[in-house]
Amino acid sequence: MVEGTSRRRFLRAGGLALAAGLAGCGASAPTGDDGAASTGPSPYTRVYRDTIDSVLLVDTGSGSGTGFVYDGTHVVTNAHVVGDATAVDLRTRGGDWYEGEVVGTDPNSDLAVVAVEGLPESTVPLAFASEPAVIGQEVVAIGNPFDLDGSVTTGVVSGTDRSIPAPTGFNIPDAIQTDAAVNPGNSGGPLVALDGSVVAVINSGGGDNIAFGISATLARRVLPELIETGSFEHSFLGAALAPVTPTLAAANDLAEPRGLLVAQVMPDGPAEGSLRPSDPEVVDGERVPVGGDVLLSIEGTTTDTPEALGSYLALETDPGDVVSLRILRDGSERTVEVELGTRPDSPS
């Protein structure tokens, strides 16, 4: 989320809260479970100290967010942070400013890359996690909420394989959900595991202890292409699909609720002629799609949810690939092939 809240108002409220706290109690040394004074930093402190120098403020002139060092000359942030800017200002933890050039953006994954020269040696690249995040894994979010540089919040990975809105109107697949607090200005910052690896690029906070990030798996696929060419092309099937619920299964005389019902097929899209769309009908007073194919798997990978299909397309395929789809049509299973296209600028 790009900074858009009055810092003065936020700090005034924080100052009142701090004054109230100081008036009510005195400070005491932290203690362990046995009541003895705690020795040594917490694991969160260690992660913070190891990574904070590599986390930067990204200022576009019209808003701000966070970024982190990807390699010796590139910084990662969100596409929605840089917007249409071709150049941004970057501020280090030490307060030094550097000018960066936006060399690549991908609104479909909400990732962007900024090229910058001369960063201090302390701004070492942060490595993306080599293994997918797991639910319950402890994480640290580092960024610049409300322009408060170098802030840290902690939490766990609350969910994986989420689907979240992209700036284009499509969805970002394979997203990570966390309960670590994320506020305006955190966007583009790292969500870091306790081993110091980045499990996600923070994308948004939804309130009520729900925030999201672009997975390390997707980022590792997109970022090298952004550096090399400035853009990234996503595979496109050209069909709208709905999970087969018990209601849809009954309306379509299916033995069990499984797979994804093909609700629509884009005219002249990749799936036209290979997938059969349904027609909306009123069943028991409810308007539901009836009669279309049911997608069961893609290249042997089960597709019982749109998230599963989206993640497979994003992580395992490229435009131009021919994929085998296992479908259920008129009560019998069959396999059809579709040559994937390139995702258009918008869903419409």
N, C-alpha and C positions, 0 to 999 in steps of 0.2 A: 504494500500500500504506500503510495507516494505521500509524503508529508503534506497535509492540508489543514492542520489544526493549529490554532494559535499557541505558540510556545509560551508566550507571556502568561496567558490564562492558565495553562497547564502548570507552569512553575509556581504561580501565585497559589493555586490550590495545593500543590505539593508543599509549599512553604508553610501554609497554615497547618497542614497535617503534621509536618515535622515539629513545629512549635508546640502543638498539642501533645505530641509524644514526649518531647523533652520535659514538658511541665509535669508529666504524670509519673515518670520513672527515671532512674539513673541507669547508666550503662554498666554492664557486667561482662566479665570474660566468658566466652563460650565454653561450655563444659561437655564432656562425653557422657556416656550412659551411666558411668559410675560416679558422676559428680566432679571428676577431676578436670582440670583445665585441658581443653583440646589442644593437641599438638599436631602441627602439619596442616597443609591446606586440604580442603575437601576435593573430591574428584572434579567437581564443577569449577573450582578455582584453578586447578591444574589445566583443564581444557581451555579455560578463558585465557590464562597466561600464555599458553602455547599458540593460541590462534589470533588473539586480539590485534596484533600488529599487522596481520594480513587482511583485516576487515576495514573497509574504507567507506566514508560518506560519499555518495554520488549526488552532485548538485547540477541540475539542468538549467537553472536560472528561473524556471517556473515551478519547480518542485524538487524534492529530494528523496533519496532512498539509500539503499546499502548495496555494496558490492564486496567481492573478495578476490584475492589474487589467485589466478588459475595457472599461469606459468610466468616466466620471467618478464613478459611484456604485455600480458593480457589480464583483464579483470572481468569477472562474471557478474551480471546483475539481471534484472527483469526487463523484458521488452517494454512493459508498461511504465517502468521507471524512466527510461530514456525517451520514450515517445518518439517524436519526429526529430529529436535533436541529432545533429551530426557530431557535436563536440560537447563534452561535459567537464566539470571540475571535480577532482577527486581530492579528498582530505584524509590524511593519515591520522592515526591515533596521536601522533606527536604534534599535530596541528599544521603540518606542512601541506601546501596545495600543489597539485599537478594537473595539467591539462591532458585530457584523454580524447581520443577519436573513436567514435562509434563505428566499428568495422563490420558488424553483423547483427541482425535482429531476426528473430523468429516469433512472431506473435502467436503462432499456433501452439508453441510450447512455452510462451512467455519468457524466453531467454534472450539475452543480448550479450555481446562481447565488446569491451572497450580496450583499445590499444593505448599503452602509456609507456613512456620511457623514463628511466632515471629514478625509479622508486628505491627507497633505502633497502639495504640488505636484510633488514629485519622483516620485511614484508615477503616472507617465503610463501610459495604456492601451497594451497590447501588441497590435499588429495581427496578425490571422491571415493566413497566406500566401494570396495570390490564385491561385496555381497549385499543383496537386497536388505532393506530395513525389516525388522521383525516387530510385531506388536508387543508392547511392553518394554521395548528397548529405551533406556534413558538417553535423553538428548538435551542439548543446550542450543538456544537460539541467541545469536549475537547480532546486534545491529544498532540502528540509530533512530529509535522511535521518538517522535516529537522533537527531532533534532538533538536528542540527548545521546551524544556519541558514546559508543562503547558499552551500551547497555546489554545485560545478559538476563535471560529467563530460562527456567528449566522445566522439564516435563518428560513425557514418554511418547513413544510412537503409539498413537491411539488407533490407527487403521492404515492399511496399505491397499494398493490397487484401487484407489478412489478415482473418480472422474470429476474434474472441476472446470469451471468455465474459462475459456481462453479469450483474449481480447478480440478475436476474430468472430466469435459466436459459436465456434466449434468447442469441443471439450479437450482438456489435457488429460491423457490417460496415465495410469500407473502412478498417480499422485500419492503423497504421504500425508497423513493426518496426524496432528499432534495437539496436546493440550498445553504446550508451552505458550505463554502469552506473546501474542504478536499484535503490534499496533502500527498506525501510520508511520512510515519511515523505515520499518523493518524489511520491506520488500527488497528482494535481491540478495539478502544476507544468507549466511550459511546456517543450516540446522545440523549440528555437529554431534556425533556419537562420542562416548567417553574415551574412545581410543584416538580421538582427534580427526577422524575421517568425516567428510561431509556426506550425510545421507540424503539431503535435499536442499534445493535452493528455495528459500522462503518466498511464497507467492502472495498469500493473503491470510487475513484473520477473519473468521466468521462470527466472533463473539461467543459467549457461553463456553469458553475454554476449547474452542475449535479453531484450528488454523491449518493451513495447507502449504505444501511445498512440491516443487517439481523433483521427481525422484532422481537420484544419482545415476540410475540406469539410463533414463531418458537423456539426462544432461550429457553423459559421456558419449552418447550417440550424436547429439545435435551440435555440441560446441565445436568440435574439430572442423565440421563443415562450415559453420559460421565464420571461423577464422580464415578458412581457405577460400570460400566463395562469397561470404556475406549473407547467405540465406540457406534455408533447408527445405527440401520438398518432402511432404508427408504423403504416404499412400492413402488412396481413397477408393472405397468400394462403391459408393453412390447408391446406398440403400438406407432407409430408415427402418429400424428394427425395434421390437418391443419384447420384453421377457414374457414367456408363456406362463401366465398365472393360472391357478385353478379355474378362474372365470373364463379366460381365453381358451384353455384346454377344453372346457365343456362346450363353449360356443363353436369350437372347430372340430368337435367329436374326436379329440385326441385322448389316447389311453392314459396319459399322464402329463403333468406340466413340466416340460423340459425344452431347452433351446430358445431361440429367438424367432418370433414371427415376423416375416417380412411385411411391414405395413405399407411401404412405398418404395418405388424404384425410380431413380432420377432419369427423366427422358434423356436419351443419348449419353447416359452415364455408363461406367464400366460394367455394372451388373445387368444392364438392360439386355433382355434376350436370354439371360442365364438364370435369373431369379424371377419368380412369379409373385407379384404383389397381391395383397388382400384388398377386399372392398369393405368399407364400413357398413355394418348392419346394426339394427336395434334388436338386442336380445334381452328379454326380461326387463325391458325399459331402459337398458343401458346400451350406448353406442359403442360397439367393439369391432375391431378388424376381423374379418372372416375370409377364409379361403386361400390365403397366401401360403408360400413355402415356409417351412420352419428350418432355420439354420441350426444344425446340430454341432458342427465342428469346422475348423479351418486348419488344413494340413494336419489333421489328427488331434488338434487341440480343442477340447470341449468349449463351447460358447453358450453357456447357460445365462450369462449376464452381458450387457453391453460393455461393461468394464473389461471383461475377459477378451472380447473381440477387439476393443480399442487398444488394449495393451499389446496384443499380438501384432496388430497392424503397425503400431508405432515402433515396436522394438525388434520385430523379426522380418519386416518386409520393406521393399522399396517400390516406388512407382515403376510400372513396367513388369513387375513380377507376375507370373501366372500362378494362382493358388487354387488348390482343390478344396471345394466346399462340399461337406456332407449335408444333405438336406432331406427333409421329409416332405413328400408331395403326394397328395391323394392317397395317403395311408401307407405309402411304401418309401423306403429310403433309396436314395440315389446320389451319385457324385456329379457335380458340375464344376467346370473350370471358369475362372474369371481373370482377365488381365487387369491388374490394378491400375488406376489412373493417379493423377496428381491432385491433391486437395485444392479446391478453388479458394478464392479470397474470402468468401463467405458462404454459409450454408444455403442461402437463397439462390 
